[in-house]
């Protein structure tokens, strides 16, 4: 049986997914590791903002990093998070069909 602490841990992971820039970074990392400078270009944000987003993703256990010289490379720590994203897409598809959320 799941406890309140278990649900809080799960909520932290889901909250980490709750920003478009973080979702874009995870989507890009599906193809393999990327330098933080490339992720910055992807989301078109200041390096400090990108670093904060990556910190949230890392703290949630979704990404990991390695340093090589002056560059920092990020990768998906648990690629199965992409399966969750497929589930989100299925919900969006169903919503577009009017199966959910449009009923009164």
Backbone as JSON Lines, residues from 0, in Angstrom:
{"i":0,"aa":"X","n":[0.84,-1.18,0.0],"ca":[0.0,0.0,0.0],"c":[0.88,1.25,0.0]}
{"i":1,"aa":"X","n":[0.53,2.2,-0.85],"ca":[1.32,3.43,-0.95],"c":[1.0,4.38,0.19]}
{"i":2,"aa":"X","n":[2.03,5.05,0.66],"ca":[1.88,6.01,1.76],"c":[1.85,7.43,1.22]}
{"i":3,"aa":"X","n":[1.58,8.38,2.09],"ca":[1.61,9.8,1.69],"c":[2.99,10.18,1.17]}
{"i":4,"aa":"X","n":[4.02,9.66,1.81],"ca":[5.38,9.95,1.36],"c":[5.6,9.43,-0.06]}
{"i":5,"aa":"X","n":[5.07,8.26,-0.35],"ca":[5.18,7.7,-1.7],"c":[4.52,8.61,-2.73]}
{"i":6,"aa":"X","n":[3.33,9.13,-2.39],"ca":[2.63,10.02,-3.31],"c":[3.37,11.34,-3.47]}
{"i":7,"aa":"X","n":[3.98,11.84,-2.39],"ca":[4.77,13.09,-2.48],"c":[5.96,12.9,-3.41]}
{"i":8,"aa":"X","n":[6.63,11.77,-3.32],"ca":[7.77,11.48,-4.2],"c":[7.32,11.44,-5.66]}
{"i":9,"aa":"X","n":[6.2,10.82,-5.91],"ca":[5.67,10.75,-7.28],"c":[5.27,12.13,-7.78]}
{"i":10,"aa":"X","n":[4.68,12.91,-6.9],"ca":[4.26,14.27,-7.27],"c":[5.47,15.13,-7.63]}
{"i":11,"aa":"X","n":[6.59,14.95,-6.92],"ca":[7.8,15.72,-7.22],"c":[8.28,15.43,-8.65]}
{"i":12,"aa":"X","n":[8.22,14.18,-9.04],"ca":[8.63,13.81,-10.4],"c":[7.68,14.43,-11.42]}
{"i":13,"aa":"X","n":[6.39,14.33,-11.16],"ca":[5.4,14.88,-12.09],"c":[5.53,16.4,-12.16]}
{"i":14,"aa":"X","n":[5.79,17.05,-11.02],"ca":[5.99,18.5,-11.02],"c":[7.21,18.89,-11.85]}
{"i":15,"aa":"X","n":[8.24,18.05,-11.83],"ca":[9.44,18.33,-12.63],"c":[9.12,18.35,-14.12]}
{"i":16,"aa":"X","n":[8.07,17.64,-14.51],"ca":[7.65,17.62,-15.92],"c":[6.76,18.8,-16.27]}
{"i":17,"aa":"X","n":[6.44,19.62,-15.28],"ca":[5.43,20.65,-15.44],"c":[5.88,21.96,-16.06]}
{"i":18,"aa":"X","n":[6.86,21.95,-16.93],"ca":[7.27,23.17,-17.62],"c":[7.6,22.83,-19.07]}
{"i":19,"aa":"X","n":[7.13,23.63,-20.02],"ca":[7.39,23.33,-21.44],"c":[8.87,23.21,-21.78]}
{"i":20,"aa":"X","n":[9.72,24.02,-21.18],"ca":[11.16,23.93,-21.48],"c":[11.74,22.61,-20.99]}
{"i":21,"aa":"X","n":[11.31,22.17,-19.82],"ca":[11.82,20.89,-19.32],"c":[11.32,19.73,-20.17]}
{"i":22,"aa":"X","n":[10.08,19.81,-20.63],"ca":[9.56,18.77,-21.53],"c":[10.34,18.76,-22.84]}
{"i":23,"aa":"X","n":[10.65,19.94,-23.37],"ca":[11.42,20.02,-24.62],"c":[12.81,19.41,-24.43]}
{"i":24,"aa":"X","n":[13.43,19.68,-23.3],"ca":[14.76,19.12,-23.05],"c":[14.7,17.6,-22.95]}
{"i":25,"aa":"X","n":[13.71,17.07,-22.23],"ca":[13.57,15.62,-22.13],"c":[13.34,14.99,-23.5]}
{"i":26,"aa":"X","n":[12.49,15.64,-24.29],"ca":[12.21,15.14,-25.64],"c":[13.5,15.11,-26.47]}
{"i":27,"aa":"X","n":[14.3,16.16,-26.38],"ca":[15.55,16.22,-27.14],"c":[16.54,15.16,-26.65]}
{"i":28,"aa":"X","n":[16.57,14.93,-25.35],"ca":[17.5,13.94,-24.8],"c":[17.12,12.51,-25.16]}
{"i":29,"aa":"X","n":[15.94,12.31,-25.7],"ca":[15.53,10.98,-26.14],"c":[16.47,10.46,-27.23]}
{"i":30,"aa":"X","n":[17.07,11.38,-27.98],"ca":[17.98,10.98,-29.06],"c":[19.42,10.78,-28.58]}
{"i":31,"aa":"X","n":[19.67,11.02,-27.31],"ca":[21.01,10.85,-26.76],"c":[21.45,12.07,-26.0]}
{"i":32,"aa":"X","n":[22.62,11.97,-25.38],"ca":[23.08,13.06,-24.54],"c":[23.36,14.32,-25.35]}
{"i":33,"aa":"X","n":[23.22,15.44,-24.66],"ca":[23.42,16.74,-25.29],"c":[24.18,17.66,-24.35]}
{"i":34,"aa":"X","n":[24.96,18.54,-24.94],"ca":[25.67,19.56,-24.19],"c":[24.66,20.58,-23.68]}
{"i":35,"aa":"X","n":[24.93,21.11,-22.51],"ca":[24.02,22.09,-21.93],"c":[23.87,23.31,-22.85]}
{"i":36,"aa":"X","n":[24.91,23.65,-23.6],"ca":[24.81,24.8,-24.51],"c":[23.81,24.52,-25.63]}
{"i":37,"aa":"X","n":[23.72,23.27,-26.08],"ca":[22.73,22.9,-27.1],"c":[21.32,22.92,-26.53]}
{"i":38,"aa":"X","n":[21.18,22.51,-25.28],"ca":[19.87,22.57,-24.63],"c":[19.44,24.02,-24.45]}
{"i":39,"aa":"X","n":[20.4,24.89,-24.16],"ca":[20.1,26.32,-24.02],"c":[19.56,26.88,-25.33]}
{"i":40,"aa":"X","n":[20.19,26.52,-26.43],"ca":[19.71,26.97,-27.74],"c":[18.33,26.41,-28.04]}
{"i":41,"aa":"X","n":[18.1,25.18,-27.66],"ca":[16.82,24.52,-27.9],"c":[15.67,25.3,-27.27]}
{"i":42,"aa":"X","n":[15.83,25.69,-26.03],"ca":[14.74,26.36,-25.32],"c":[14.86,27.89,-25.37]}
{"i":43,"aa":"X","n":[15.92,28.37,-25.98],"ca":[16.13,29.81,-26.14],"c":[15.95,30.57,-24.83]}
{"i":44,"aa":"X","n":[16.77,30.16,-23.85],"ca":[16.71,30.8,-22.54],"c":[18.13,31.11,-22.08]}
{"i":45,"aa":"X","n":[18.23,31.96,-21.08],"ca":[19.53,32.26,-20.49],"c":[20.1,31.02,-19.83]}
{"i":46,"aa":"X","n":[21.4,30.94,-19.77],"ca":[22.06,29.78,-19.19],"c":[21.62,29.55,-17.74]}
{"i":47,"aa":"X","n":[21.41,30.61,-16.98],"ca":[20.99,30.44,-15.59],"c":[19.61,29.78,-15.52]}
{"i":48,"aa":"X","n":[18.72,30.15,-16.43],"ca":[17.38,29.55,-16.45],"c":[17.46,28.08,-16.83]}
{"i":49,"aa":"X","n":[18.26,27.77,-17.84],"ca":[18.44,26.38,-18.27],"c":[19.04,25.55,-17.14]}
{"i":50,"aa":"X","n":[20.01,26.11,-16.45],"ca":[20.63,25.4,-15.33],"c":[19.61,25.09,-14.25]}
{"i":51,"aa":"X","n":[18.73,26.03,-13.97],"ca":[17.68,25.79,-12.96],"c":[16.75,24.68,-13.41]}
{"i":52,"aa":"X","n":[16.36,24.69,-14.68],"ca":[15.49,23.62,-15.2],"c":[16.2,22.27,-15.1]}
{"i":53,"aa":"X","n":[17.46,22.22,-15.48],"ca":[18.2,20.97,-15.42],"c":[18.37,20.5,-13.98]}
{"i":54,"aa":"X","n":[18.52,21.43,-13.06],"ca":[18.62,21.07,-11.64],"c":[17.33,20.4,-11.17]}
{"i":55,"aa":"X","n":[16.19,20.93,-11.58],"ca":[14.9,20.34,-11.21],"c":[14.8,18.92,-11.76]}
{"i":56,"aa":"X","n":[15.18,18.75,-13.03],"ca":[15.12,17.43,-13.66],"c":[16.09,16.46,-12.98]}
{"i":57,"aa":"X","n":[17.26,16.94,-12.64],"ca":[18.26,16.09,-11.98],"c":[17.8,15.7,-10.58]}
{"i":58,"aa":"X","n":[17.27,16.67,-9.84],"ca":[16.79,16.4,-8.48],"c":[15.65,15.38,-8.48]}
{"i":59,"aa":"X","n":[14.85,15.41,-9.53],"ca":[13.74,14.44,-9.66],"c":[14.23,13.08,-10.14]}
{"i":60,"aa":"X","n":[15.5,12.98,-10.53],"ca":[16.05,11.71,-10.97],"c":[15.81,11.39,-12.43]}
{"i":61,"aa":"X","n":[15.45,12.42,-13.21],"ca":[15.12,12.19,-14.62],"c":[16.33,12.31,-15.54]}
{"i":62,"aa":"X","n":[17.31,13.1,-15.16],"ca":[18.51,13.26,-15.99],"c":[19.75,13.1,-15.14]}
{"i":63,"aa":"X","n":[20.84,12.86,-15.81],"ca":[22.15,12.79,-15.18],"c":[23.1,13.58,-16.07]}
{"i":64,"aa":"X","n":[24.28,13.89,-15.56],"ca":[25.22,14.66,-16.36],"c":[26.64,14.14,-16.17]}
{"i":65,"aa":"X","n":[27.47,14.55,-17.11],"ca":[28.91,14.28,-17.01],"c":[29.63,15.5,-17.55]}
{"i":66,"aa":"X","n":[30.81,15.76,-17.0],"ca":[31.61,16.89,-17.45],"c":[32.72,16.37,-18.33]}
{"i":67,"aa":"X","n":[32.95,17.1,-19.4],"ca":[34.07,16.78,-20.29],"c":[34.72,18.11,-20.63]}
{"i":68,"aa":"X","n":[35.84,18.39,-20.0],"ca":[36.48,19.69,-20.17],"c":[35.57,20.77,-19.61]}
{"i":69,"aa":"X","n":[35.28,21.76,-20.43],"ca":[34.41,22.85,-20.0],"c":[32.94,22.58,-20.3]}
{"i":70,"aa":"X","n":[32.67,21.49,-21.0],"ca":[31.3,21.17,-21.39],"c":[30.65,20.23,-20.39]}
{"i":71,"aa":"X","n":[29.34,20.41,-20.22],"ca":[28.55,19.51,-19.38],"c":[27.51,18.87,-20.29]}
{"i":72,"aa":"X","n":[27.47,17.54,-20.28],"ca":[26.56,16.79,-21.12],"c":[25.48,16.15,-20.26]}
{"i":73,"aa":"X","n":[24.24,16.25,-20.73],"ca":[23.11,15.66,-20.02],"c":[22.55,14.5,-20.82]}
{"i":74,"aa":"X","n":[21.98,13.54,-20.09],"ca":[21.34,12.38,-20.7],"c":[20.14,11.99,-19.85]}
{"i":75,"aa":"X","n":[19.22,11.27,-20.47],"ca":[18.09,10.73,-19.71],"c":[18.62,9.66,-18.76]}
{"i":76,"aa":"X","n":[18.25,9.75,-17.53],"ca":[18.65,8.75,-16.55],"c":[17.73,7.53,-16.63]}
{"i":77,"aa":"X","n":[16.46,7.79,-16.9],"ca":[15.45,6.73,-17.01],"c":[14.64,6.96,-18.29]}
{"i":78,"aa":"X","n":[15.1,6.41,-19.41],"ca":[14.4,6.63,-20.68],"c":[12.94,6.21,-20.67]}
{"i":79,"aa":"X","n":[12.53,5.4,-19.72],"ca":[11.12,4.99,-19.67],"c":[10.2,6.18,-19.4]}
{"i":80,"aa":"X","n":[10.74,7.32,-19.02],"ca":[9.9,8.51,-18.84],"c":[9.22,8.86,-20.16]}
{"i":81,"aa":"X","n":[9.83,8.46,-21.26],"ca":[9.23,8.71,-22.58],"c":[7.94,7.91,-22.75]}
{"i":82,"aa":"X","n":[7.83,6.76,-22.08],"ca":[6.58,6.01,-22.1],"c":[5.46,6.81,-21.45]}
{"i":83,"aa":"X","n":[5.79,7.52,-20.38],"ca":[4.81,8.39,-19.74],"c":[4.36,9.47,-20.71]}
{"i":84,"aa":"X","n":[5.31,9.99,-21.48],"ca":[4.97,11.04,-22.45],"c":[4.05,10.49,-23.53]}
{"i":85,"aa":"X","n":[4.22,9.22,-23.89],"ca":[3.3,8.58,-24.85],"c":[1.9,8.51,-24.26]}
{"i":86,"aa":"X","n":[1.82,8.26,-22.99],"ca":[0.53,8.22,-22.31],"c":[-0.11,9.61,-22.33]}
{"i":87,"aa":"X","n":[0.68,10.64,-22.1],"ca":[0.17,12.01,-22.16],"c":[-0.38,12.3,-23.56]}
{"i":88,"aa":"X","n":[0.33,11.85,-24.59],"ca":[-0.13,12.04,-25.97],"c":[-1.47,11.33,-26.19]}
{"i":89,"aa":"X","n":[-1.62,10.14,-25.62],"ca":[-2.88,9.41,-25.75],"c":[-4.03,10.17,-25.11]}
{"i":90,"aa":"X","n":[-3.77,10.79,-23.96],"ca":[-4.8,11.61,-23.31],"c":[-5.15,12.79,-24.21]}
{"i":91,"aa":"X","n":[-4.15,13.43,-24.78],"ca":[-4.4,14.57,-25.68],"c":[-5.23,14.14,-26.89]}
{"i":92,"aa":"X","n":[-4.9,12.98,-27.44],"ca":[-5.68,12.46,-28.58],"c":[-7.13,12.23,-28.19]}
{"i":93,"aa":"X","n":[-7.35,11.63,-27.05],"ca":[-8.72,11.39,-26.58],"c":[-9.46,12.7,-26.34]}
{"i":94,"aa":"X","n":[-8.76,13.67,-25.77],"ca":[-9.38,14.97,-25.53],"c":[-9.79,15.65,-26.84]}
{"i":95,"aa":"X","n":[-8.95,15.5,-27.87],"ca":[-9.27,16.08,-29.18],"c":[-10.52,15.44,-29.78]}
{"i":96,"aa":"X","n":[-10.74,14.18,-29.47],"ca":[-11.92,13.48,-29.97],"c":[-13.18,13.87,-29.21]}
{"i":97,"aa":"X","n":[-13.01,14.62,-28.13],"ca":[-14.15,15.02,-27.34],"c":[-14.61,13.99,-26.34]}
{"i":98,"aa":"X","n":[-13.78,12.98,-26.09],"ca":[-14.13,11.93,-25.15],"c":[-14.09,12.45,-23.73]}
{"i":99,"aa":"X","n":[-13.26,13.41,-23.47],"ca":[-13.07,13.89,-22.12],"c":[-13.05,15.42,-22.12]}
{"i":100,"aa":"X","n":[-13.35,15.96,-21.0],"ca":[-13.15,17.38,-20.73],"c":[-14.11,18.32,-21.46]}
{"i":101,"aa":"X","n":[-14.81,17.89,-22.48],"ca":[-15.73,18.76,-23.2],"c":[-17.18,18.5,-22.83]}
{"i":102,"aa":"X","n":[-17.39,17.54,-21.97],"ca":[-18.76,17.21,-21.54],"c":[-19.17,18.09,-20.38]}
{"i":103,"aa":"X","n":[-20.44,18.41,-20.31],"ca":[-20.91,19.21,-19.18],"c":[-21.86,18.42,-18.33]}
